[in-house]
Amino acid sequence: MRYDGEESEAIDMNQQEHIVIRGLRQNNLKNVSLDIPKGKIVVFTGVSGSGKSSIVFDTI
């Protein structure tokens, strides 16, 4: 469970339909925001050095 900002209501992470990432800053990534659907196959593609591994292995 987590508490969302000003809301006093708990949010059950298992009930959300997406993994939400906001303002990610890691290695060469600057202010990246993603909504990744749960229960789906998701593929990260891009050129070398674009931050795929930083998102997949270091963040998620």
Buried (B, 14 or more C-beta within 10 A) or exposed (E): EEEEEEEEEEEEEEEEEEBEBEEBEEEEBEEBEBEEEEEEEEEEEEEEEEBBEBBEEEBE
